[in-house]
Amino acid sequence: IGSHPTMKTLVHSKLQSACTEFPLLLAHGSRQRRTNEPVEILAKAIGGSTAYWSIAPDLETRTIQLIQSGVQELAVLPYFLFNGVITDAITRRTEALAERFPKLRIHLLPALGPSPQLARMVVDLALNQVPSAPKPLIRPLQRIAFSQAI
């Protein structure tokens, strides 16, 4: 869902409410680096950066890097579909960072959450109607399965 063309619009609209200097997308992350590429591309498209919950760079490391580069105000957007255990832990971690770096203004935004835009993206993916997405190769896979069944 992260590579859907309208995800940038959804993320940008979430960040509008923060009115901060620098956006930071905080995603779960994967050890398979190529699967993190859509998040990296999205962060660059909105003029921000990324941090990850389960891999480097984590929230603390990225926050320190941003402070060292001169960022004084940070909007942290948990790049999760819904709130839950991880977003609760993100809240605690963000509060600890705010105490540790009192000169940095940190705005923690809610997760992406349910919205008409997100629902449209899910429907597009389910119906395989994502703009500019390649069509899946169904026929060759069916032939292979059929020939193996004979």
DSSP file with accessible surface (Angstrom, degrees, kcal/mol):
  #  RESIDUE AA STRUCTURE BP1 BP2  ACC     N-H-->O    O-->H-N    N-H-->O    O-->H-N    TCO  KAPPA ALPHA  PHI   PSI    X-CA   Y-CA   Z-CA
    1    1 A I    >         0   0   65      0, 0.0     3,-1.6     0, 0.0     6,-0.2   0.000 360.0 360.0 360.0 -26.6    0.0    0.0    0.0
    2    2 A G  T 3   +     0   0   19      1,-0.3     5,-0.1     5,-0.1     6,-0.1   0.747 360.0  53.0 -65.6 -23.1    3.0    2.3    0.6
    3    3 A S  T 3  S+     0   0   95      4,-0.1    -1,-0.3     3,-0.0     5,-0.0   0.444  77.6 123.8 -93.1   2.7    3.8    2.5   -3.1
    4    4 A H  S X  S-     0   0    6     -3,-1.6     3,-2.1     1,-0.1     4,-0.4  -0.390  70.8-124.4 -61.4 135.7    0.3    3.6   -4.1
    5    5 A P  T 3  S+     0   0   64      0, 0.0     3,-0.5     0, 0.0     4,-0.3   0.777 107.7  52.7 -57.2 -27.1    0.6    6.9   -5.9
    6    6 A T  T 3> S+     0   0   58      1,-0.2     4,-1.9     2,-0.2     5,-0.1   0.483  81.8  90.0 -91.1   1.1   -1.8    8.7   -3.6
    7    7 A M  H <> S+     0   0    2     -3,-2.1     4,-2.8     1,-0.2     5,-0.3   0.892  83.0  58.2 -61.8 -36.4    0.0    7.7   -0.4
    8    8 A K  H  > S+     0   0  104     -3,-0.5     4,-2.8    -4,-0.4    -1,-0.2   0.920 105.5  49.5 -59.1 -41.7    2.1   10.9   -0.7
    9    9 A T  H  > S+     0   0   81     -4,-0.3     4,-2.4     2,-0.2    -1,-0.2   0.919 111.5  48.6 -64.0 -43.5   -1.1   13.0   -0.6
   10   10 A L  H  X S+     0   0    0     -4,-1.9     4,-1.9     2,-0.2    -2,-0.2   0.947 114.4  44.7 -62.3 -48.1   -2.4   11.1    2.5
   11   11 A V  H  X S+     0   0    0     -4,-2.8     4,-2.1     1,-0.2    -2,-0.2   0.926 112.5  52.2 -63.6 -43.3    0.9   11.6    4.3
   12   12 A H  H  X S+     0   0   92     -4,-2.8     4,-1.5    -5,-0.3    -1,-0.2   0.915 108.4  51.0 -60.6 -41.3    1.2   15.2    3.3
   13   13 A S  H  X S+     0   0   50     -4,-2.4     4,-0.7     1,-0.2    -1,-0.2   0.878 109.1  51.2 -66.0 -35.4   -2.3   15.9    4.6
   14   14 A K  H >< S+     0   0   54     -4,-1.9     3,-0.5     1,-0.2     4,-0.3   0.885 110.8  48.9 -65.4 -38.2   -1.5   14.3    7.9
   15   15 A L  H >X S+     0   0   20     -4,-2.1     3,-1.3     1,-0.2     4,-1.2   0.752  93.9  75.5 -75.1 -23.1    1.7   16.5    8.2
   16   16 A Q  H 3< S+     0   0  108     -4,-1.5     3,-0.2     1,-0.3    -1,-0.2   0.863  90.0  57.8 -55.4 -36.7   -0.3   19.7    7.4
   17   17 A S  T << S+     0   0   90     -4,-0.7    -1,-0.3    -3,-0.5    -2,-0.2   0.751 103.2  53.7 -69.0 -21.6   -1.7   19.7   10.9
   18   18 A A  T <4 S-     0   0   14     -3,-1.3    -1,-0.2    -4,-0.3    -2,-0.2   0.835  79.3-162.9 -84.2 -33.4    1.7   19.8   12.5
   19   19 A C     <  +     0   0  106     -4,-1.2     2,-0.3    -3,-0.2    -3,-0.1   0.948  36.0 151.8  48.4  55.9    3.2   22.8   10.7
   20   20 A T        -     0   0   33     -5,-0.3    -1,-0.2     1,-0.1    54,-0.1  -0.731  57.9-114.8-115.8 169.2    6.7   21.8   11.6
   21   21 A E  S    S+     0   0  102     -2,-0.3    53,-0.2     1,-0.2    -1,-0.1   0.876  96.1  22.8 -67.6 -41.7   10.1   22.3   10.2
   22   22 A F  E     -a   74   0A  40     51,-1.2    53,-2.8     2,-0.0     2,-0.3  -0.970  66.6-145.5-140.5 125.0   11.0   18.7    9.4
   23   23 A P  E     -a   75   0A  16      0, 0.0    26,-1.7     0, 0.0     2,-0.4  -0.678  12.9-168.8 -89.2 140.9    8.8   15.6    8.8
   24   24 A L  E     -ab  76  49A   0     51,-2.9    53,-2.9    -2,-0.3     2,-0.6  -0.981  10.5-151.1-129.8 117.1   10.0   12.2   10.0
   25   25 A L  E     -ab  77  50A   0     24,-2.7    26,-2.1    -2,-0.4     2,-0.7  -0.792   9.8-160.4 -86.5 125.5    8.2    9.0    8.9
   26   26 A L  E     +ab  78  51A   0     51,-2.6    53,-3.1    -2,-0.6    26,-0.2  -0.910  19.6 171.7-110.2 105.9    8.6    6.3   11.5
   27   27 A A  E     - b   0  52A   5     24,-2.2    26,-2.2    -2,-0.7    27,-0.3  -0.639  44.7-112.7-109.3 168.3    7.9    2.9   10.0
   28   28 A H        -     0   0   90     51,-0.4    26,-2.5    24,-0.2    27,-0.3   0.950  54.5-156.0 -64.5 -49.9    8.3   -0.7   11.3
   29   29 A G        -     0   0   13     24,-0.2     2,-0.3    23,-0.1     4,-0.1   0.094   7.3-125.5  87.7 155.7   11.1   -1.5    8.9
   30   30 A S        -     0   0   39      2,-0.1     6,-0.1     3,-0.1     5,-0.0  -0.989  14.9-130.3-137.1 146.9   12.4   -4.7    7.5
   31   31 A R  S    S+     0   0  221     -2,-0.3     2,-1.4     1,-0.1     3,-0.1   0.732  98.4  82.7 -67.5 -21.0   15.8   -6.4    7.4
   32   32 A Q  S >  S-     0   0  116      1,-0.2     3,-2.1     2,-0.0     4,-0.4  -0.720  76.2-160.3 -82.5  93.6   15.2   -6.9    3.7
   33   33 A R  G >  S+     0   0  142     -2,-1.4     3,-1.8     1,-0.3     4,-0.5   0.777  80.8  64.2 -51.2 -37.4   16.3   -3.4    2.7
   34   34 A R  G >  S+     0   0  165      1,-0.3     3,-0.9     2,-0.2    -1,-0.3   0.806  95.2  60.8 -62.6 -25.5   14.5   -3.3   -0.7
   35   35 A T  G <  S+     0   0   63     -3,-2.1    -1,-0.3     1,-0.2     4,-0.3   0.683  99.8  56.4 -75.3 -13.3   11.1   -3.5    1.1
   36   36 A N  G X> S+     0   0    9     -3,-1.8     4,-2.1    -4,-0.4     3,-0.6   0.568  81.8  92.1 -88.2 -10.4   11.9   -0.2    2.9
   37   37 A E  H <> S+     0   0  112     -3,-0.9     4,-3.0    -4,-0.5     5,-0.3   0.876  78.9  55.5 -56.4 -42.7   12.4    1.6   -0.4
   38   38 A P  H 3> S+     0   0   44      0, 0.0     4,-2.3     0, 0.0    -1,-0.2   0.900 110.0  47.6 -59.5 -35.4    8.8    2.9   -0.8
   39   39 A V  H <> S+     0   0   14     -3,-0.6     4,-2.7    -4,-0.3    -2,-0.2   0.921 112.7  48.6 -69.3 -42.4    9.1    4.5    2.7
   40   40 A E  H  X S+     0   0   53     -4,-2.1     4,-2.2     2,-0.2     5,-0.2   0.929 112.9  47.6 -61.8 -44.9   12.4    6.1    1.8
   41   41 A I  H  X S+     0   0  114     -4,-3.0     4,-2.2     1,-0.2    -2,-0.2   0.918 112.7  49.1 -62.6 -43.9   11.1    7.4   -1.5
   42   42 A L  H  X S+     0   0   12     -4,-2.3     4,-1.4    -5,-0.3    -2,-0.2   0.923 109.4  51.6 -62.6 -45.1    8.0    8.8    0.2
   43   43 A A  H  <>S+     0   0    1     -4,-2.7     5,-3.4     1,-0.2     3,-0.4   0.923 111.7  46.8 -60.1 -43.1   10.0   10.5    2.9
   44   44 A K  H ><5S+     0   0  155     -4,-2.2     3,-1.4     1,-0.2    -1,-0.2   0.893 107.1  58.1 -65.3 -38.0   12.2   12.2    0.3
   45   45 A A  H 3<5S+     0   0   49     -4,-2.2    -1,-0.2     1,-0.3    -2,-0.2   0.800 109.9  43.6 -63.8 -28.4    9.1   13.2   -1.7
   46   46 A I  T 3<5S-     0   0   27     -4,-1.4    -1,-0.3    -3,-0.4    -2,-0.2   0.323 121.0-106.7 -98.5   6.6    7.8   15.1    1.3
   47   47 A G  T < 5S+     0   0   51     -3,-1.4    -3,-0.2     1,-0.2     2,-0.1   0.768  85.2  99.8  78.1  26.8   11.1   16.7    2.2
   48   48 A G      < -     0   0   13     -5,-3.4     2,-0.2    -6,-0.2   -24,-0.2  -0.340  61.4-117.7-124.4-155.3   11.7   14.5    5.2
   49   49 A S  E     -b   24   0A  24    -26,-1.7   -24,-2.7    -2,-0.1     2,-0.3  -0.803  20.6-114.8-141.9 179.3   13.5   11.4    6.5
   50   50 A T  E     -b   25   0A   0     -2,-0.2     2,-0.3   -26,-0.2   -24,-0.2  -0.857  18.3-178.9-123.1 156.0   12.8    8.0    7.9
   51   51 A A  E     -b   26   0A   0    -26,-2.1   -24,-2.2    -2,-0.3     2,-0.3  -0.938  19.5-141.3-141.3 160.2   13.4    6.2   11.1
   52   52 A Y  E     -b   27   0A   1      5,-2.5     7,-0.5     3,-0.4   -24,-0.2  -0.932  13.2-147.7-129.9 151.4   12.5    2.6   11.9
   53   53 A W  S    S+     0   0   62    -26,-2.2   -25,-0.2    -2,-0.3   -24,-0.2   0.862  99.9  26.4 -80.4 -38.8   11.1    0.7   14.9
   54   54 A S  S    S+     0   0   58    -26,-2.5     2,-0.3   -27,-0.3   -25,-0.1   0.496 123.2  34.4-110.0  -4.7   12.8   -2.6   14.3
   55   55 A I  S    S-     0   0   20    -27,-0.3    -3,-0.4     2,-0.2   -24,-0.0  -0.896  93.2 -43.9-139.7 171.7   16.0   -1.7   12.3
   56   56 A A  S    S+     0   0   65     -2,-0.3    -3,-0.1     1,-0.2    -2,-0.1  -0.556 108.1  46.9 -81.7 148.5   18.5    1.0   12.1
   57   57 A P  S    S-     0   0   25      0, 0.0    -5,-2.5     0, 0.0    -1,-0.2   0.451  81.8-171.9 -80.9 133.9   18.3    3.9   12.1
   58   58 A D     >  -     0   0   52     -7,-0.2     4,-2.6    -4,-0.1     5,-0.3  -0.213  40.4 -91.2 -81.9 178.2   15.9    3.9   15.0
   59   59 A L  H  > S+     0   0    2     -7,-0.5     4,-2.5     1,-0.2     5,-0.2   0.908 124.2  47.6 -60.4 -44.6   14.0    6.9   16.3
   60   60 A E  H  > S+     0   0   65      2,-0.2     4,-2.4     1,-0.2    -1,-0.2   0.947 113.1  47.3 -64.8 -47.2   16.6    8.0   18.8
   61   61 A T  H  > S+     0   0   61      1,-0.2     4,-2.3     2,-0.2    -2,-0.2   0.934 115.0  45.5 -59.8 -47.9   19.5    7.7   16.3
   62   62 A R  H  X S+     0   0   47     -4,-2.6     4,-2.6     2,-0.2    -1,-0.2   0.907 110.8  53.9 -65.0 -38.9   17.7    9.6   13.6
   63   63 A T  H  X S+     0   0    1     -4,-2.5     4,-2.6    -5,-0.3    -1,-0.2   0.936 109.2  48.2 -60.9 -44.6   16.6   12.3   16.1
   64   64 A I  H  X S+     0   0   44     -4,-2.4     4,-2.6     1,-0.2    -1,-0.2   0.928 111.1  51.0 -61.4 -43.7   20.2   12.9   17.2
   65   65 A Q  H  X S+     0   0   81     -4,-2.3     4,-1.4     1,-0.2    -1,-0.2   0.910 111.3  48.2 -59.7 -42.6   21.3   13.1   13.6
   66   66 A L  H  <>S+     0   0   14     -4,-2.6     5,-2.5     2,-0.2     4,-0.3   0.897 110.3  50.5 -67.7 -39.7   18.6   15.7   12.8
   67   67 A I  H ><5S+     0   0   53     -4,-2.6     3,-1.7     1,-0.2    -2,-0.2   0.938 109.5  52.0 -61.1 -44.4   19.5   17.7   15.9
   68   68 A Q  H 3<5S+     0   0  154     -4,-2.6    -1,-0.2     1,-0.3    -2,-0.2   0.795 106.7  53.8 -63.7 -26.8   23.1   17.7   14.8
   69   69 A S  T 3<5S-     0   0   86     -4,-1.4    -1,-0.3    -5,-0.2    -2,-0.2   0.431 128.2 -97.0 -88.4   0.5   22.1   18.9   11.4
   70   70 A G  T < 5 +     0   0   43     -3,-1.7    -3,-0.2     1,-0.3     2,-0.2   0.455  69.4 151.3 104.7   1.5   20.2   21.9   12.9
   71   71 A V      < +     0   0   12     -5,-2.5    -1,-0.3     1,-0.2     3,-0.1  -0.489  13.0 172.2 -68.3 131.7   16.6   20.7   13.0
   72   72 A Q        +     0   0  119      1,-0.3    33,-2.7    -2,-0.2     2,-0.4   0.513  65.3  43.1-115.5 -13.7   14.8   22.4   15.9
   73   73 A E  E     - c   0 105A  39     31,-0.2   -51,-1.2     2,-0.0     2,-0.4  -0.989  67.0-174.0-140.8 129.1   11.2   21.2   15.2
   74   74 A L  E     -ac  22 106A   1     31,-3.3    33,-3.3    -2,-0.4     2,-0.6  -0.975  16.4-157.1-132.1 130.5   10.2   17.7   14.2
   75   75 A A  E     -ac  23 107A   0    -53,-2.8   -51,-2.9    -2,-0.4     2,-0.7  -0.944  15.5-159.8-104.8 116.6    7.0   16.1   13.2
   76   76 A V  E     -ac  24 108A   2     31,-2.8    33,-2.9    -2,-0.6   -51,-0.2  -0.878   6.7-171.4 -99.6 116.3    7.0   12.3   13.8
   77   77 A L  E     -a   25   0A   0    -53,-2.9   -51,-2.6    -2,-0.7     2,-0.5  -0.924  20.1-138.0-109.3 109.1    4.4   10.5   11.8
   78   78 A P  E     -a   26   0A   4      0, 0.0     2,-2.0     0, 0.0    34,-0.7  -0.551  13.4-144.6 -64.7 116.4    4.0    6.8   12.7
   79   79 A Y        +     0   0   30    -53,-3.1   -51,-0.4    -2,-0.5     2,-0.3  -0.482  59.0 118.8 -86.1  65.3    3.8    5.1    9.3
   80   80 A F        -     0   0   35     -2,-2.0    32,-1.9   -53,-0.1    33,-0.6  -0.957  68.4-130.2-129.7 149.8    1.3    2.5   10.6
   81   81 A L  S    S+     0   0   71     -2,-0.3    32,-1.0    31,-0.2     2,-0.3   0.870  87.6   8.0 -70.4 -35.8   -2.3    1.9    9.5
   82   82 A F  S    S-     0   0  124     30,-0.1     5,-0.2    31,-0.1    -1,-0.1  -0.952  81.8 -95.5-142.9 161.4   -3.7    1.9   13.0
   83   83 A N        +     0   0  111     -2,-0.3     2,-0.3    28,-0.1    -2,-0.0  -0.414  59.9 124.2 -72.6 153.6   -2.8    2.6   16.6
   84   84 A G  S  > S-     0   0   32     -2,-0.1     4,-2.2     1,-0.0     5,-0.2  -0.905  72.0 -37.5-178.0-155.6   -1.7   -0.3   18.8
   85   85 A V  H  > S+     0   0  121     -2,-0.3     4,-2.1     1,-0.2     5,-0.2   0.906 131.4  47.7 -59.4 -44.7    1.1   -1.6   21.0
   86   86 A I  H  > S+     0   0   50      1,-0.2     4,-2.6     2,-0.2    -1,-0.2   0.927 111.2  49.4 -67.6 -42.9    3.9   -0.2   18.8
   87   87 A T  H  > S+     0   0    7      1,-0.2     4,-2.0     2,-0.2    -1,-0.2   0.864 109.5  53.3 -66.7 -30.3    2.3    3.2   18.5
   88   88 A D  H  X S+     0   0   88     -4,-2.2     4,-1.9     2,-0.2    -1,-0.2   0.921 110.3  47.3 -65.2 -41.9    1.9    3.3   22.3
   89   89 A A  H  X S+     0   0   19     -4,-2.1     4,-2.6     1,-0.2    -2,-0.2   0.878 108.5  55.4 -66.7 -35.3    5.6    2.5   22.6
   90   90 A I  H  X S+     0   0    1     -4,-2.6     4,-2.9     2,-0.2     5,-0.2   0.909 105.1  53.4 -62.7 -40.8    6.4    5.2   20.1
   91   91 A T  H  X S+     0   0   52     -4,-2.0     4,-2.4     1,-0.2    -2,-0.2   0.942 110.7  45.8 -59.1 -47.1    4.5    7.7   22.3
   92   92 A R  H  X S+     0   0  149     -4,-1.9     4,-2.2     1,-0.2    -2,-0.2   0.917 114.0  48.4 -63.2 -42.6    6.6    6.7   25.3
   93   93 A R  H  X S+     0   0   94     -4,-2.6     4,-2.2     1,-0.2    -2,-0.2   0.906 111.3  50.1 -65.1 -40.5    9.9    6.9   23.3
   94   94 A T  H  X S+     0   0    8     -4,-2.9     4,-2.4     2,-0.2    -1,-0.2   0.906 109.3  51.5 -65.2 -40.6    8.9   10.3   21.9
   95   95 A E  H  X S+     0   0  112     -4,-2.4     4,-1.9    -5,-0.2    -1,-0.2   0.910 109.7  50.2 -62.1 -40.3    8.1   11.6   25.4
   96   96 A A  H  X S+     0   0   54     -4,-2.2     4,-2.3     1,-0.2    -2,-0.2   0.904 110.5  49.5 -65.3 -39.5   11.5   10.4   26.6
   97   97 A L  H  X S+     0   0    6     -4,-2.2     4,-2.6     1,-0.2    -2,-0.2   0.891 108.0  54.0 -66.2 -37.8   13.3   12.1   23.7
   98   98 A A  H  < S+     0   0   41     -4,-2.4    -1,-0.2     1,-0.2    -2,-0.2   0.887 111.2  45.7 -63.8 -38.1   11.4   15.3   24.4
   99   99 A E  H  < S+     0   0  160     -4,-1.9    -2,-0.2     1,-0.2    -1,-0.2   0.900 114.7  47.6 -69.4 -40.0   12.7   15.2   28.0
  100  100 A R  H  < S+     0   0  132     -4,-2.3    -2,-0.2     1,-0.3    -1,-0.2   0.841 122.9  33.1 -70.4 -34.4   16.2   14.4   26.9
  101  101 A F    ><  +     0   0   42     -4,-2.6     3,-1.7    -5,-0.2    -1,-0.3  -0.665  68.4 170.2-123.5  75.2   16.3   17.1   24.2
  102  102 A P  T 3  S+     0   0  106      0, 0.0    -1,-0.1     0, 0.0    -2,-0.1   0.741  74.9  60.5 -64.2 -20.4   14.2   20.0   25.6
  103  103 A K  T 3  S+     0   0  191      2,-0.1     2,-0.5   -30,-0.0    -5,-0.1   0.670  89.7  83.6 -80.3 -15.4   15.2   22.4   22.9
  104  104 A L  S <  S-     0   0   13     -3,-1.7     2,-0.7    -6,-0.2   -31,-0.2  -0.770  74.5-144.5 -89.1 125.7   13.8   20.2   20.2
  105  105 A R  E     -c   73   0A 121    -33,-2.7   -31,-3.3    -2,-0.5     2,-0.5  -0.829  20.1-168.5 -90.4 115.1   10.1   20.6   19.6
  106  106 A I  E     -c   74   0A  31     -2,-0.7     2,-0.6   -33,-0.2   -31,-0.2  -0.925   9.8-167.4-110.0 126.1    8.7   17.2   18.8
  107  107 A H  E     -c   75   0A  65    -33,-3.3   -31,-2.8    -2,-0.5     2,-0.7  -0.948   8.4-158.4-111.9 109.8    5.1   16.8   17.4
  108  108 A L  E     -c   76   0A  56     -2,-0.6   -31,-0.2   -33,-0.2   -33,-0.1  -0.800  12.1-160.1 -90.4 120.0    4.0   13.2   17.5
  109  109 A L        -     0   0   16    -33,-2.9     3,-0.1    -2,-0.7   -94,-0.1  -0.577  23.6 -98.2 -94.6 159.9    1.1   12.7   15.0
  110  110 A P        -     0   0   82      0, 0.0    -1,-0.1     0, 0.0   -28,-0.0  -0.336  49.1 -88.3 -71.4 160.6   -1.4    9.9   15.1
  111  111 A A        -     0   0    5    -34,-0.1   -30,-0.2     1,-0.1   -32,-0.2  -0.091  51.8 -89.6 -58.1 168.1   -0.9    6.8   12.9
  112  112 A L        +     0   0    2    -32,-1.9   -31,-0.2   -34,-0.7   -30,-0.1   0.898  69.8 177.9 -51.9 -45.8   -2.4    7.0    9.4
  113  113 A G        -     0   0   12    -32,-1.0     5,-0.1   -33,-0.6   -31,-0.1   0.213  37.6 -36.8  67.8 170.6   -5.6    5.6   10.7
  114  114 A P  S    S+     0   0  104      0, 0.0     3,-0.1     0, 0.0   -32,-0.0  -0.427  71.8 148.3 -68.5 137.8   -8.9    4.9    8.8
  115  115 A S     >  -     0   0   25     -2,-0.1     4,-2.5     1,-0.1     5,-0.2  -0.970  59.6-107.4-160.2 159.3   -9.8    7.4    6.2
  116  116 A P  H  > S+     0   0  115      0, 0.0     4,-2.3     0, 0.0     5,-0.2   0.886 119.9  54.5 -59.1 -36.9  -11.6    7.6    2.9
  117  117 A Q  H  > S+     0   0   76      2,-0.2     4,-1.9     1,-0.2     5,-0.1   0.932 109.6  45.6 -62.9 -45.9   -8.2    8.0    1.1
  118  118 A L  H  > S+     0   0    9      1,-0.2     4,-2.2     2,-0.2    -1,-0.2   0.919 111.5  52.5 -65.5 -40.3   -6.8    4.9    2.7
  119  119 A A  H  X S+     0   0   54     -4,-2.5     4,-2.6     1,-0.2    -1,-0.2   0.913 107.6  52.4 -61.8 -40.2   -9.9    2.9    2.0
  120  120 A R  H  X S+     0   0  124     -4,-2.3     4,-2.8     1,-0.2    -1,-0.2   0.904 107.8  51.6 -63.1 -40.2   -9.6    3.9   -1.7
  121  121 A M  H  X S+     0   0    0     -4,-1.9     4,-2.4     2,-0.2    -1,-0.2   0.920 109.9  48.9 -62.8 -42.6   -6.0    2.7   -1.8
  122  122 A V  H  X S+     0   0   78     -4,-2.2     4,-2.8     2,-0.2    -2,-0.2   0.931 112.3  48.2 -63.6 -43.6   -7.0   -0.7   -0.4
  123  123 A V  H  X S+     0   0   58     -4,-2.6     4,-2.6     2,-0.2    -2,-0.2   0.933 110.0  52.5 -62.9 -45.1   -9.9   -1.0   -2.9
  124  124 A D  H  <>S+     0   0   17     -4,-2.8     5,-3.3     1,-0.2     6,-0.4   0.928 112.8  44.7 -54.8 -46.4   -7.5    0.0   -5.8
  125  125 A L  H ><5S+     0   0   76     -4,-2.4     3,-0.9     3,-0.2    -2,-0.2   0.916 112.6  50.8 -66.3 -41.4   -5.1   -2.7   -4.7
  126  126 A A  H 3<5S+     0   0   83     -4,-2.8    -2,-0.2     1,-0.3    -1,-0.2   0.878 117.3  39.5 -64.7 -36.3   -7.8   -5.3   -4.2
  127  127 A L  T 3<5S-     0   0  101     -4,-2.6    -1,-0.3    -5,-0.2    -2,-0.2   0.363 110.3-122.2 -92.9   3.2   -9.2   -4.6   -7.7
  128  128 A N  T < 5S+     0   0   57     -3,-0.9    -3,-0.2    -4,-0.3    -4,-0.1   0.906  73.9 128.7  55.3  44.5   -5.8   -4.3   -9.2
  129  129 A Q      < +     0   0  112     -5,-3.3    -4,-0.2    -6,-0.2    -1,-0.1  -0.076  21.2 143.8-118.5  31.9   -6.6   -0.8  -10.4
  130  130 A V    >   -     0   0   18     -6,-0.4     3,-1.9    -5,-0.1    -9,-0.0  -0.589  60.4-106.5 -73.0 127.1   -3.7    1.1   -9.0
  131  131 A P  T 3  S+     0   0   70      0, 0.0    -1,-0.1     0, 0.0    -2,-0.1  -0.302  98.6   0.1 -56.6 133.4   -2.7    3.9  -11.4
  132  132 A S  T 3  S+     0   0  121      1,-0.2    -2,-0.0    -3,-0.0    -3,-0.0   0.635  95.7 138.2  61.2  19.9    0.5    3.0  -13.3
  133  133 A A    <   -     0   0   38     -3,-1.9    -1,-0.2     1,-0.1     2,-0.0  -0.764  58.4-111.9 -90.6 138.6    0.9   -0.3  -11.5
  134  134 A P        -     0   0  118      0, 0.0    -4,-0.1     0, 0.0    -1,-0.1  -0.378  32.0-109.8 -68.2 147.8    2.0   -3.2  -13.7
  135  135 A K        -     0   0  150      1,-0.1     2,-0.0    -2,-0.0    -6,-0.0  -0.528  37.7-108.3 -73.9 141.3   -0.6   -6.0  -14.3
  136  136 A P        -     0   0   71      0, 0.0     2,-1.5     0, 0.0     3,-0.3  -0.360  24.6-116.5 -70.0 152.4    0.2   -9.3  -12.6
  137  137 A L     >  +     0   0  132      1,-0.2     4,-0.8     2,-0.1    -2,-0.0  -0.627  53.8 151.9 -89.0  82.4    1.4  -12.2  -14.7
  138  138 A I  H  >  +     0   0   95     -2,-1.5     4,-2.2     2,-0.1     5,-0.2   0.938  60.3  58.5 -81.6 -45.6   -1.5  -14.6  -14.0
  139  139 A R  H  > S+     0   0  178     -3,-0.3     4,-2.3     1,-0.2     5,-0.2   0.927 105.2  47.3 -57.4 -49.5   -1.6  -16.6  -17.2
  140  140 A P  H  > S+     0   0   57      0, 0.0     4,-2.2     0, 0.0    -1,-0.2   0.910 112.3  50.7 -61.7 -37.1    2.0  -18.0  -17.1
  141  141 A L  H  X S+     0   0  121     -4,-0.8     4,-2.3     1,-0.2    -2,-0.2   0.905 110.0  50.0 -66.3 -37.5    1.6  -19.0  -13.4
  142  142 A Q  H  X S+     0   0  119     -4,-2.2     4,-2.6     2,-0.2    -1,-0.2   0.909 109.9  51.0 -67.1 -39.7   -1.7  -20.8  -14.2
  143  143 A R  H  X S+     0   0  155     -4,-2.3     4,-3.0    -5,-0.2     5,-0.2   0.925 110.2  49.1 -64.1 -41.5   -0.1  -22.7  -17.1
  144  144 A I  H  X S+     0   0   87     -4,-2.2     4,-2.0    -5,-0.2     5,-0.2   0.953 113.0  46.7 -63.4 -46.1    2.8  -23.8  -14.9
  145  145 A A  H  X S+     0   0   57     -4,-2.3     4,-1.4     1,-0.2    -2,-0.2   0.918 114.5  48.2 -63.1 -39.9    0.5  -25.0  -12.2
  146  146 A F  H  X S+     0   0  141     -4,-2.6     4,-1.2     1,-0.2     3,-0.2   0.942 111.0  49.0 -67.2 -44.2   -1.7  -26.8  -14.7
  147  147 A S  H  < S+     0   0   74     -4,-3.0    -1,-0.2     1,-0.2    -2,-0.2   0.851 111.2  50.7 -66.8 -31.0    1.2  -28.5  -16.5
  148  148 A Q  H  < S+     0   0  152     -4,-2.0    -1,-0.2    -5,-0.2    -2,-0.2   0.812 105.4  57.1 -74.7 -26.8    2.6  -29.7  -13.1
  149  149 A A  H  <        0   0   85     -4,-1.4    -1,-0.2    -3,-0.2    -2,-0.2   0.764 360.0 360.0 -74.8 -24.1   -0.8  -31.1  -12.2
  150  150 A I     <        0   0  152     -4,-1.2    -3,-0.1    -3,-0.2    -2,-0.1   0.649 360.0 360.0 -77.3 360.0   -0.9  -33.3  -15.3
